[in-house]
Amino acid sequence: MKKPIEAPRVSIAPMIDVTDKHFRYFMRLITKKALLYTEMLTCEGIFHGDSHRLLDFNEIEHPVALQIAASSTEQIKRAMPIINKWNYDEINLNAGCPSDRVSGNLMGACLMAYPDLVRDMIKTIKEFTDKPVTLKHRIGIEGRNILPASFKRTLLDTYEDMDNFISIVDEARPDSYIIHARIAILEGLSPKENREIPPLRYEEVYRLKDEHPELNIEINGGFKNLEAMKVQMALLDGVMIGRLAKDNPFLLRGIDALYEGGSFNYISRREIIEEYIPYIESLEASRENSYMAIKHMDGLFTGVRGSKKWKQIINTSASQGIKASELLRLSLRELPKDILDER
């Protein structure tokens, strides 16, 4: 029997070059309840690539969602039998990535111009799995030359446009809509600029929930602290955070307390580092890139004494011949004890 999505919930957004299995392991030391996401993986990449390298994850990561990108139902049909060999808790379709490279291949945010295709892709995913199937998208798009000439409008940015998109997609009954409350400008802005320049329009996501209370709706975009997240969880079915997890992960110790019956994780920075060391040593034993794994910890000392020293230590070049696990042990000796032991 299909397990319903727990709501409200907090999720940590898929981020290219960030939310790999090492980052997710690190996150799980800090929050036990937040839903973790993989990086966006294309169905074609999964079908043609090294599936173990792309899809392997550690059991500690549960609950963990796989985000996929595709431009056709055929691509999904080829990838899903492979995906099903891994026990992900949820499958998410990306219809929100603003990268022109992604949109130029009819994936990501440009799919908001093709709601019939998105509906059919969601239906196809659901044919292969009984896990929750969700959709991440923007409130709208500015397409310009990315969209085909036959598509008459280059701007889909009104509430009515989003409502129409969802009315068609919902024929496939996705289990949740994760909505980044900005439009995506598909040409002329980098992905980073697309997270900052288009204004946030939370009120349109709230209106959607008010008018369609039967839909499970989660919101993404611009949340900087636990209080802001708590506000969203009272209004909607969930909140997704992104760069906050990378830039100030220690703040996320409070996420579990946002859940009913959950509690604040009073783990210290010292304990986080000590618990991560055996994982790093396992990477070293298997000759994986352990230096990249510790760089995911870059923001652990954000805003406190020792931050500069911490970054110097964990960004030490592999060419110096010091193991990543030893760099972490060095940090335990070199950084201020009161900051390491803060709870």
C-alpha positions as a Markdown table, in Angstrom:
| # | Residue | x | y | z |
|---|---|---|---|---|
| 1 | Met | 0.0 | 0.0 | 0.0 |
| 2 | Lys | 1.3 | 3.4 | -0.9 |
| 3 | Lys | 2.5 | 5.5 | 2.0 |
| 4 | Pro | 1.1 | 9.0 | 2.0 |
| 5 | Ile | 3.4 | 12.0 | 2.2 |
| 6 | Glu | 3.9 | 13.3 | 5.7 |
| 7 | Ala | 2.8 | 16.9 | 5.9 |
| 8 | Pro | 3.9 | 19.5 | 6.8 |
| 9 | Arg | 7.5 | 18.6 | 6.1 |
| 10 | Val | 10.8 | 20.3 | 5.5 |
| 11 | Ser | 13.0 | 19.3 | 2.5 |
| 12 | Ile | 16.5 | 20.2 | 1.4 |
| 13 | Ala | 16.4 | 21.2 | -2.2 |
| 14 | Pro | 18.3 | 19.4 | -5.0 |
| 15 | Met | 21.4 | 21.4 | -5.8 |
| 16 | Ile | 23.8 | 20.6 | -8.6 |
| 17 | Asp | 27.4 | 20.0 | -7.3 |
| 18 | Val | 26.1 | 20.2 | -3.8 |
| 19 | Thr | 23.5 | 17.5 | -2.8 |
| 20 | Asp | 25.6 | 14.4 | -3.6 |
| 21 | Lys | 25.7 | 11.4 | -1.3 |
| 22 | His | 28.4 | 12.9 | 0.9 |
| 23 | Phe | 26.5 | 16.1 | 1.5 |
| 24 | Arg | 23.4 | 14.1 | 2.3 |
| 25 | Tyr | 25.3 | 12.0 | 4.8 |
| 26 | Phe | 26.5 | 15.2 | 6.4 |
| 27 | Met | 23.0 | 16.6 | 6.5 |
| 28 | Arg | 21.7 | 13.5 | 8.2 |
| 29 | Leu | 24.0 | 14.1 | 11.2 |
| 30 | Ile | 22.2 | 17.4 | 11.7 |
| 31 | Thr | 18.5 | 16.6 | 10.9 |
| 32 | Lys | 16.9 | 13.2 | 11.1 |
| 33 | Lys | 13.5 | 14.1 | 9.7 |
| 34 | Ala | 14.1 | 16.5 | 6.7 |
| 35 | Leu | 13.6 | 15.0 | 3.3 |
| 36 | Leu | 16.9 | 15.0 | 1.4 |
| 37 | Tyr | 17.1 | 15.3 | -2.4 |
| 38 | Thr | 19.7 | 14.0 | -4.8 |
| 39 | Glu | 21.1 | 16.3 | -7.4 |
| 40 | Met | 19.0 | 16.5 | -10.6 |
| 41 | Leu | 19.8 | 13.5 | -12.7 |
| 42 | Thr | 18.7 | 13.2 | -16.3 |
| 43 | Cys | 16.9 | 10.0 | -17.4 |
| 44 | Glu | 19.2 | 9.7 | -20.3 |
| 45 | Gly | 22.2 | 10.0 | -18.0 |
| 46 | Ile | 20.8 | 7.3 | -15.8 |
| 47 | Phe | 20.1 | 5.0 | -18.8 |
| 48 | His | 23.5 | 5.4 | -20.5 |
| 49 | Gly | 25.7 | 6.2 | -17.5 |
| 50 | Asp | 27.2 | 4.5 | -14.5 |
| 51 | Ser | 24.1 | 3.8 | -12.5 |
| 52 | His | 25.9 | 2.9 | -9.3 |
| 53 | Arg | 27.9 | 6.1 | -9.4 |
| 54 | Leu | 24.8 | 8.1 | -10.0 |
| 55 | Leu | 22.3 | 6.3 | -7.8 |
| 56 | Asp | 24.1 | 4.7 | -4.9 |
| 57 | Phe | 23.3 | 6.1 | -1.5 |
| 58 | Asn | 23.8 | 5.3 | 2.2 |
| 59 | Glu | 20.9 | 3.8 | 4.2 |
| 60 | Ile | 21.4 | 6.6 | 6.8 |
| 61 | Glu | 20.1 | 9.1 | 4.2 |
| 62 | His | 16.5 | 8.0 | 4.4 |
| 63 | Pro | 14.1 | 9.7 | 3.7 |
| 64 | Val | 15.7 | 10.6 | 0.4 |
| 65 | Ala | 14.1 | 11.6 | -2.9 |
| 66 | Leu | 15.5 | 11.2 | -6.4 |
| 67 | Gln | 15.0 | 14.1 | -8.7 |
| 68 | Ile | 15.0 | 13.3 | -12.4 |
| 69 | Ala | 14.8 | 15.4 | -15.5 |
| 70 | Ala | 13.4 | 14.3 | -18.9 |
| 71 | Ser | 12.0 | 15.6 | -22.1 |
| 72 | Ser | 9.8 | 12.6 | -23.1 |
| 73 | Thr | 7.9 | 9.7 | -21.7 |
| 74 | Glu | 10.2 | 7.4 | -23.6 |
| 75 | Gln | 13.2 | 8.6 | -21.7 |
| 76 | Ile | 11.3 | 7.9 | -18.4 |
| 77 | Lys | 10.4 | 4.4 | -19.6 |
| 78 | Arg | 14.0 | 3.6 | -20.2 |
| 79 | Ala | 15.2 | 5.0 | -16.9 |
| 80 | Met | 12.6 | 3.8 | -14.4 |
| 81 | Pro | 13.5 | 0.1 | -14.5 |
| 82 | Ile | 17.0 | 1.1 | -13.5 |
| 83 | Ile | 15.8 | 3.6 | -10.8 |
| 84 | Asn | 13.6 | 0.9 | -9.3 |
| 85 | Lys | 16.7 | -1.1 | -8.3 |
| 86 | Trp | 17.3 | 1.6 | -5.7 |
| 87 | Asn | 15.0 | 2.1 | -2.7 |
| 88 | Tyr | 14.4 | 5.9 | -3.0 |
| 89 | Asp | 11.5 | 7.2 | -0.9 |
| 90 | Glu | 10.2 | 9.5 | -3.6 |
| 91 | Ile | 10.6 | 10.3 | -7.2 |
| 92 | Asn | 10.5 | 14.0 | -8.2 |
| 93 | Leu | 10.2 | 15.4 | -11.7 |
| 94 | Asn | 12.1 | 18.7 | -12.3 |
| 95 | Ala | 10.1 | 21.3 | -14.1 |
| 96 | Gly | 11.8 | 24.3 | -12.5 |
| 97 | Cys | 15.5 | 24.3 | -13.4 |
| 98 | Pro | 16.2 | 27.7 | -15.2 |
| 99 | Ser | 19.5 | 26.7 | -16.8 |
| 100 | Asp | 19.4 | 27.5 | -20.6 |
| 101 | Arg | 21.4 | 24.3 | -21.2 |
| 102 | Val | 18.6 | 22.3 | -19.5 |
| 103 | Ser | 15.8 | 24.2 | -21.1 |
| 104 | Gly | 17.4 | 24.0 | -24.5 |
| 105 | Asn | 17.0 | 20.3 | -24.2 |
| 106 | Leu | 13.3 | 20.6 | -23.3 |
| 107 | Met | 13.8 | 19.8 | -19.6 |
| 108 | Gly | 13.5 | 21.9 | -16.5 |
| 109 | Ala | 11.5 | 25.1 | -16.2 |
| 110 | Cys | 10.6 | 25.3 | -19.9 |
| 111 | Leu | 8.3 | 22.3 | -19.4 |
| 112 | Met | 5.8 | 24.7 | -17.8 |
| 113 | Ala | 4.9 | 25.6 | -21.4 |
| 114 | Tyr | 4.0 | 21.9 | -22.0 |
| 115 | Pro | 1.6 | 20.9 | -19.3 |
| 116 | Asp | 0.2 | 18.0 | -21.3 |
| 117 | Leu | 3.8 | 16.5 | -21.6 |
| 118 | Val | 4.4 | 17.0 | -17.8 |
| 119 | Arg | 1.1 | 15.3 | -17.1 |
| 120 | Asp | 2.1 | 12.4 | -19.3 |
| 121 | Met | 5.5 | 12.1 | -17.7 |
| 122 | Ile | 4.1 | 12.0 | -14.2 |
| 123 | Lys | 1.6 | 9.3 | -15.3 |
| 124 | Thr | 4.5 | 7.3 | -16.8 |
| 125 | Ile | 6.6 | 7.5 | -13.6 |
| 126 | Lys | 3.6 | 6.3 | -11.6 |
| 127 | Glu | 3.2 | 3.3 | -13.9 |
| 128 | Phe | 6.6 | 2.1 | -12.7 |
| 129 | Thr | 6.5 | 2.8 | -9.0 |
| 130 | Asp | 4.2 | 2.9 | -6.0 |
| 131 | Lys | 6.4 | 5.5 | -4.3 |
| 132 | Pro | 5.2 | 9.1 | -4.0 |
| 133 | Val | 5.7 | 11.0 | -7.3 |
| 134 | Thr | 6.1 | 14.8 | -7.0 |
| 135 | Leu | 6.7 | 17.8 | -9.2 |
| 136 | Lys | 9.0 | 20.8 | -8.6 |
| 137 | His | 8.3 | 23.9 | -10.7 |
| 138 | Arg | 8.3 | 27.6 | -10.7 |
| 139 | Ile | 5.3 | 30.0 | -10.6 |
| 140 | Gly | 6.0 | 30.9 | -14.2 |
| 141 | Ile | 8.5 | 31.4 | -16.9 |
| 142 | Glu | 9.9 | 34.0 | -19.3 |
| 143 | Gly | 10.8 | 31.9 | -22.4 |
| 144 | Arg | 11.9 | 34.3 | -25.2 |
| 145 | Asn | 13.8 | 32.2 | -27.8 |
| 146 | Ile | 14.0 | 29.0 | -25.8 |
| 147 | Leu | 10.4 | 28.1 | -26.6 |
| 148 | Pro | 9.5 | 26.9 | -30.2 |
| 149 | Ala | 8.2 | 29.4 | -32.7 |
| 150 | Ser | 4.8 | 27.7 | -32.7 |
| 151 | Phe | 4.4 | 28.7 | -29.0 |
| 152 | Lys | 2.9 | 32.2 | -29.3 |
| 153 | Arg | 3.7 | 33.6 | -25.8 |
| 154 | Thr | 7.2 | 34.1 | -24.4 |
| 155 | Leu | 5.9 | 35.0 | -20.9 |
| 156 | Leu | 3.8 | 32.8 | -18.7 |
| 157 | Asp | 4.0 | 34.7 | -15.4 |
| 158 | Thr | 0.4 | 35.2 | -14.1 |
| 159 | Tyr | -1.3 | 33.3 | -11.4 |
| 160 | Glu | -3.8 | 32.2 | -14.0 |
| 161 | Asp | -1.0 | 30.7 | -16.1 |
| 162 | Met | 0.2 | 28.7 | -13.1 |
| 163 | Asp | -3.3 | 27.6 | -12.2 |
| 164 | Asn | -3.9 | 26.4 | -15.7 |
| 165 | Phe | -0.6 | 24.5 | -15.7 |
| 166 | Ile | -1.5 | 22.7 | -12.5 |
| 167 | Ser | -5.1 | 22.0 | -13.6 |
| 168 | Ile | -3.8 | 20.0 | -16.6 |
| 169 | Val | -0.9 | 18.3 | -14.7 |
| 170 | Asp | -3.2 | 17.3 | -11.9 |
| 171 | Glu | -4.9 | 14.9 | -14.2 |
| 172 | Ala | -1.9 | 12.7 | -13.4 |
| 173 | Arg | -2.4 | 13.2 | -9.6 |
| 174 | Pro | 1.2 | 14.0 | -8.5 |
| 175 | Asp | 1.5 | 13.5 | -4.7 |
| 176 | Ser | 2.8 | 17.0 | -4.1 |
| 177 | Tyr | 3.7 | 20.2 | -5.9 |
| 178 | Ile | 6.9 | 21.9 | -4.7 |
| 179 | Ile | 6.7 | 25.5 | -6.0 |
| 180 | His | 9.7 | 27.9 | -6.2 |
| 181 | Ala | 7.9 | 31.2 | -5.7 |
| 182 | Arg | 9.7 | 33.0 | -8.5 |
| 183 | Ile | 9.4 | 32.9 | -12.3 |
| 184 | Ala | 12.3 | 31.4 | -14.2 |
| 185 | Ile | 13.9 | 33.6 | -16.8 |
| 186 | Leu | 15.3 | 31.1 | -19.3 |
| 187 | Glu | 17.7 | 33.3 | -21.2 |
| 188 | Gly | 20.1 | 36.0 | -20.0 |
| 189 | Leu | 20.3 | 35.0 | -16.3 |
| 190 | Ser | 22.5 | 32.3 | -14.7 |
| 191 | Pro | 20.9 | 29.8 | -12.3 |
| 192 | Lys | 22.3 | 31.8 | -9.4 |
| 193 | Glu | 20.8 | 35.0 | -10.7 |
| 194 | Asn | 17.5 | 33.1 | -11.2 |
| 195 | Arg | 17.5 | 32.5 | -7.5 |
| 196 | Glu | 17.9 | 36.1 | -6.7 |
| 197 | Ile | 16.7 | 38.5 | -9.4 |
| 198 | Pro | 13.1 | 37.5 | -10.1 |
| 199 | Pro | 11.0 | 38.7 | -7.1 |
| 200 | Leu | 9.5 | 36.2 | -4.7 |
| 201 | Arg | 5.7 | 36.0 | -5.0 |
| 202 | Tyr | 4.7 | 33.9 | -2.0 |
| 203 | Glu | 1.1 | 35.2 | -2.1 |
| 204 | Glu | 0.4 | 33.3 | -5.4 |
| 205 | Val | 1.4 | 30.0 | -3.8 |
| 206 | Tyr | -0.8 | 30.8 | -0.8 |
| 207 | Arg | -3.7 | 31.6 | -3.1 |
| 208 | Leu | -3.2 | 28.3 | -5.0 |
| 209 | Lys | -3.5 | 26.4 | -1.7 |
| 210 | Asp | -6.6 | 28.5 | -0.6 |
| 211 | Glu | -8.4 | 27.8 | -3.9 |
| 212 | His | -7.2 | 24.1 | -4.1 |
| 213 | Pro | -7.0 | 22.9 | -0.5 |
| 214 | Glu | -7.1 | 19.3 | -1.8 |
| 215 | Leu | -3.6 | 19.7 | -3.3 |
| 216 | Asn | -0.4 | 19.0 | -1.4 |
| 217 | Ile | 1.6 | 22.2 | -1.9 |
| 218 | Glu | 5.1 | 23.0 | -0.7 |
| 219 | Ile | 7.0 | 26.2 | -1.1 |
| 220 | Asn | 10.6 | 27.0 | -2.0 |
| 221 | Gly | 12.5 | 30.3 | -2.2 |
| 222 | Gly | 14.3 | 32.7 | 0.1 |
| 223 | Phe | 13.9 | 31.2 | 3.6 |
| 224 | Lys | 16.8 | 32.2 | 5.8 |
| 225 | Asn | 15.9 | 30.9 | 9.3 |
| 226 | Leu | 13.8 | 28.5 | 11.3 |
| 227 | Glu | 11.2 | 31.0 | 12.1 |
| 228 | Ala | 10.4 | 31.7 | 8.5 |
| 229 | Met | 10.2 | 28.0 | 7.8 |
| 230 | Lys | 7.8 | 27.5 | 10.7 |
| 231 | Val | 5.5 | 30.2 | 9.3 |
| 232 | Gln | 5.4 | 28.4 | 5.9 |
| 233 | Met | 4.6 | 25.1 | 7.6 |
| 234 | Ala | 1.6 | 26.6 | 9.2 |
| 235 | Leu | 0.3 | 27.9 | 5.9 |
| 236 | Leu | 1.2 | 25.1 | 3.5 |
| 237 | Asp | 2.1 | 21.4 | 3.4 |
| 238 | Gly | 5.8 | 21.9 | 3.5 |
| 239 | Val | 8.8 | 24.2 | 2.9 |
| 240 | Met | 11.9 | 23.5 | 0.9 |
| 241 | Ile | 15.2 | 25.2 | 1.7 |
| 242 | Gly | 18.3 | 25.3 | -0.5 |
| 243 | Arg | 21.4 | 27.4 | 0.0 |
| 244 | Leu | 20.8 | 27.8 | 3.7 |
| 245 | Ala | 21.7 | 24.1 | 4.1 |
| 246 | Lys | 25.0 | 24.7 | 2.4 |
| 247 | Asp | 25.8 | 28.1 | 3.8 |
| 248 | Asn | 24.8 | 27.6 | 7.5 |
| 249 | Pro | 24.1 | 23.9 | 8.2 |
| 250 | Phe | 24.5 | 24.3 | 12.0 |
| 251 | Leu | 21.3 | 26.3 | 12.0 |
| 252 | Leu | 19.4 | 23.2 | 10.7 |
| 253 | Arg | 19.7 | 21.5 | 14.1 |
| 254 | Gly | 16.3 | 23.0 | 14.8 |
| 255 | Ile | 14.5 | 21.5 | 11.8 |
| 256 | Asp | 13.3 | 18.3 | 13.6 |
| 257 | Ala | 11.6 | 20.5 | 16.3 |
| 258 | Leu | 9.3 | 21.9 | 13.5 |
| 259 | Tyr | 7.7 | 18.4 | 13.2 |
| 260 | Glu | 4.9 | 17.3 | 15.6 |
| 261 | Gly | 6.6 | 15.3 | 18.3 |
| 262 | Gly | 10.1 | 16.3 | 17.0 |
| 263 | Ser | 12.8 | 17.9 | 19.1 |
| 264 | Phe | 15.8 | 20.2 | 18.7 |
| 265 | Asn | 19.0 | 18.3 | 17.8 |
| 266 | Tyr | 21.5 | 19.6 | 20.4 |
| 267 | Ile | 24.5 | 18.0 | 18.6 |
| 268 | Ser | 27.7 | 20.2 | 18.8 |
| 269 | Arg | 30.1 | 21.0 | 16.0 |
| 270 | Arg | 32.6 | 18.7 | 17.7 |
| 271 | Glu | 30.2 | 15.8 | 17.6 |
| 272 | Ile | 29.3 | 16.5 | 14.0 |
| 273 | Ile | 32.9 | 16.4 | 13.0 |
| 274 | Glu | 33.6 | 13.3 | 15.1 |
| 275 | Glu | 30.7 | 11.4 | 13.6 |
| 276 | Tyr | 31.7 | 12.4 | 10.1 |
| 277 | Ile | 35.3 | 11.2 | 10.5 |
| 278 | Pro | 34.5 | 7.4 | 10.2 |
| 279 | Tyr | 32.5 | 8.1 | 7.0 |
| 280 | Ile | 35.5 | 10.0 | 5.6 |
| 281 | Glu | 37.8 | 7.1 | 6.6 |
| 282 | Ser | 35.5 | 4.7 | 4.7 |
| 283 | Leu | 35.9 | 6.9 | 1.6 |
| 284 | Glu | 39.6 | 6.9 | 2.0 |
| 285 | Ala | 39.7 | 3.1 | 2.3 |
| 286 | Ser | 37.7 | 2.8 | -0.9 |
| 287 | Arg | 39.8 | 5.5 | -2.6 |
| 288 | Glu | 36.9 | 7.8 | -3.2 |
| 289 | Asn | 37.5 | 11.6 | -3.2 |
| 290 | Ser | 37.3 | 12.3 | 0.5 |
| 291 | Tyr | 38.5 | 15.9 | 0.1 |
| 292 | Met | 35.4 | 16.8 | -1.9 |
| 293 | Ala | 33.3 | 15.3 | 0.9 |
| 294 | Ile | 34.8 | 17.5 | 3.7 |
| 295 | Lys | 34.4 | 20.6 | 1.5 |
| 296 | His | 30.6 | 20.1 | 1.9 |
| 297 | Met | 31.1 | 21.1 | 5.5 |
| 298 | Asp | 32.4 | 24.5 | 4.6 |
| 299 | Gly | 29.6 | 26.5 | 6.3 |
| 300 | Leu | 29.7 | 24.6 | 9.6 |
| 301 | Phe | 31.3 | 27.6 | 11.4 |
| 302 | Thr | 29.5 | 30.4 | 9.6 |
| 303 | Gly | 29.2 | 33.5 | 11.7 |
| 304 | Val | 31.4 | 32.4 | 14.6 |
| 305 | Arg | 35.0 | 32.6 | 15.7 |
| 306 | Gly | 37.2 | 30.1 | 14.0 |
| 307 | Ser | 35.4 | 30.2 | 10.6 |
| 308 | Lys | 38.4 | 31.4 | 8.7 |
| 309 | Lys | 40.7 | 28.8 | 10.3 |
| 310 | Trp | 38.1 | 26.1 | 9.6 |
| 311 | Lys | 37.9 | 26.9 | 6.0 |
| 312 | Gln | 41.7 | 27.0 | 5.7 |
| 313 | Ile | 42.0 | 23.5 | 7.2 |
| 314 | Ile | 39.3 | 21.8 | 5.2 |
| 315 | Asn | 40.3 | 23.4 | 1.9 |
| 316 | Thr | 43.9 | 22.1 | 2.3 |
| 317 | Ser | 45.0 | 20.7 | -1.1 |
| 318 | Ala | 45.3 | 17.0 | -1.5 |
| 319 | Ser | 48.7 | 17.6 | -3.0 |
| 320 | Gln | 50.0 | 18.3 | 0.5 |
| 321 | Gly | 49.5 | 14.7 | 1.4 |
| 322 | Ile | 47.4 | 15.1 | 4.5 |
| 323 | Lys | 44.4 | 12.8 | 4.6 |
| 324 | Ala | 41.0 | 14.4 | 4.8 |
| 325 | Ser | 40.2 | 12.5 | 8.0 |
| 326 | Glu | 43.4 | 14.0 | 9.5 |
| 327 | Leu | 42.3 | 17.5 | 8.5 |
| 328 | Leu | 39.1 | 17.0 | 10.5 |
| 329 | Arg | 41.1 | 15.8 | 13.5 |
| 330 | Leu | 43.4 | 18.8 | 13.2 |
| 331 | Ser | 40.3 | 21.1 | 13.3 |
| 332 | Leu | 39.3 | 19.5 | 16.6 |
| 333 | Arg | 42.7 | 20.6 | 18.0 |
| 334 | Glu | 43.0 | 24.0 | 16.4 |
| 335 | Leu | 39.5 | 25.5 | 16.6 |
| 336 | Pro | 38.1 | 27.3 | 19.7 |
| 337 | Lys | 36.8 | 24.7 | 22.2 |
| 338 | Asp | 33.7 | 26.8 | 23.2 |
| 339 | Ile | 32.6 | 27.1 | 19.6 |
| 340 | Leu | 33.3 | 23.3 | 18.9 |
| 341 | Asp | 31.2 | 22.4 | 22.0 |
| 342 | Glu | 28.4 | 24.9 | 21.5 |
| 343 | Arg | 24.9 | 23.4 | 21.9 |
